[in-house]
Amino acid sequence: MGYGAGGWLAKLGMVDFAGSTVVHSLGGWVSLAGIIVLGPRIDRYNKDGTLNPIPGHNIPLAALGVFIMWLGWFGFNTGSLLSGTNLAIAIIAVNTILSAVSGSISVMVCTWIREGKPNVKLTLNGVLAGLVTSTATSALVSPFLCIIIGAIGGIILIIGERLFEKLRLDDVVGAISVHGINGIWGTLAVGLFAQSQFSQNSLGLSINGLFFGGGIKLLAIQALGVVAVFGWSFGVAMGAFKFIDKTVGLRVTEEDEIKGLDYSEHLMSSYPLFDEFQQKQDLIFNELKRVQELSVLHEISQSMHSLNLDEILNLILRGVTQSIGFERARLYLINEKENSLECKMAVGIEEEKIKTITLSLNDAQSIMARVVLEKKDFVINDAKKDPRVNPNLKKLFNLRSFVAVPLQGRDRIMGAVSADYIYSDKVITKEKVDSLITFVNQAGLALENAKLYQELKLFNEKLEERVKKATEDLRKTQEHLIQSSRLSALGQLSAGVAHEIRNPLTSIRILFHSFREKIAPEDMRKDDIMVIENEIERINQIIQQFLDFARPSKPKKEKVDVNKLIEDTLLLVSYELNEQETEVKKDLLSLPAIMADREQLRQVFLNLIINAMQAMPEGGIVKISTMINNNNIRICFSDQGKGIPESIREKLFEPFFTTKEEGIGLGLSITKRIIDDHQGRIKVESNKGKGTIFSVILPCR
Ligand code: ADP
């Protein structure tokens, strides 16, 4: 086209001297198509759109390359003239060097202002930017204008590089900005600045740009050329690259990309020394990682005695993220009852989210279930499209690619661990997966040990508790046994004593009666005789109590009207009540007759009324109430006495327990036994200084 070979653009009058468009732009557009199909290099962009610099490995070499190209450009630009004897060669050579110099200086100054230091890499590209602009213009414009055009080329380069970075087009050496964009600029610059005085000499044609009286026509044709070449070359290149991508494949594997193409293409490195260093560094780095992993494992096994399960799970996940380097990790444990996997803990995800996650192990297609059932690791590259991944998980975690490995103990599977990257575009490499498997295997053993230890500890604690309780029960039973054997010995003794005393006492009573009858009414000893008679009666009662206690008779049950029995009993003590100025208040509700031993019940009521009276030596009120509740009769005796201290309440019903000077301590124990024989209960409530309530509860049968 530009060479006047008779193409349609050439016929229209497009001038592209040494090929700003046909060589450079075209190269740029093909590169553009290439990087679109290829995609950015691994790790070039972060998730948030920020850029990771991947600097060239050798700037002096890059500079040498630029200088070599610069030299070549002289040949290329000047050699584009058809005649070697044409003196315009001199101007072309001068323009070539001036464009390169001004392009590089403008970039150097711009980056100096922008970054505070001149950017060497961009400045080198500035040389090329200037040279690309000179390709079309060097034969057609004055040296001065070439300086201007080259300088503008430098600025365009900076803008272009920025633009492609923003568009996430990974233009590794800046080829599209240098060749594509500056190719356009060089081509258009012809339409703006071409001067016939230079074109006459070089090309033998009279060409004037917009600023030199040539009008807009040339500029328009140049622009048409730019668009036409873009459309053609970009379209064809795009098709070609896509075809290659789909058929043989355009991009190398991730592994090759990370290792470097020197290895995959040639099985060697350009920098053996550097490689050796790198290998050593990797070795040390891996060792360090291993030490880090081991220290986490060590921490787990050390702390299993002191930490709870949650803290251990947390340690494992910390190992997966901090030591192995994943950005997120989740730990699932099997719930055997539900046959499901429950997410117990996660790092890099809000706690609230994980609580809801339960994955059924019945769904044999699901990835997490397969990890557990097949005890195999899985790497999922595109979770969003993978039907084997639980849709809930995809949504909750915004899953892209992740790895999941089984968490195993010595001979049982306990759950699974999954991990991924979310903040960066990092790829899950085989090395990472291997590290994860090794780590999780070790962690599984440690976790199992910790679990066993804790189960053992719990079992021990329970055992200790049970031993304690059993010892306590034994002690109580033993005490009870001692107590009851002591009581039965005491009972037998008192029964023997009572029996022995009773016979002579009966003779004394009979003889005393006949003796008393013989005493004349005016006898001075009458009072003494009364005292003797009372004392004999008291001894008789005590003996009776002893006998009641030692040889309880079986209750002879008959129909008893409890209210009436209370009234009858009160008659027995009416004299004493009067004497002591004690008032009895009754609240007797109508009751059904119950089956009971009348005499035994009378003894119960009598004991309780007498105790109430004795609690109020100065007199007071004894309240007696009856009621029926839930098929039980409740009879309450309350007094306003001094009350019963808490400390002796347990002993009240023990035989021979008394706090009274003249008491025997059998009243309540006999009372309780009678009530027990009637399948009833007796309860005591007491308020110190305010009084006591004894409640007798008897079944209505
Ligand atoms: P005794 O009346 O011979 O002492 P009891 O078995 O009837 O034997 O009573 C045992 C003890 O219970 C009494 O000594 C007394 O300390 C206490 N007690 C019983 N009833 C009352 C009561 N209504 N108020 C205060 N203490 C009482």
Residues whose N, C-alpha, C, O or C-beta is under 5 A from the ligand:
A	BS01	ADP	N611 A612 A615 G641 G643 I644 L652 F657 T658 T659 K660 G663 I664 G665 L666 G667 L668 S669 T692
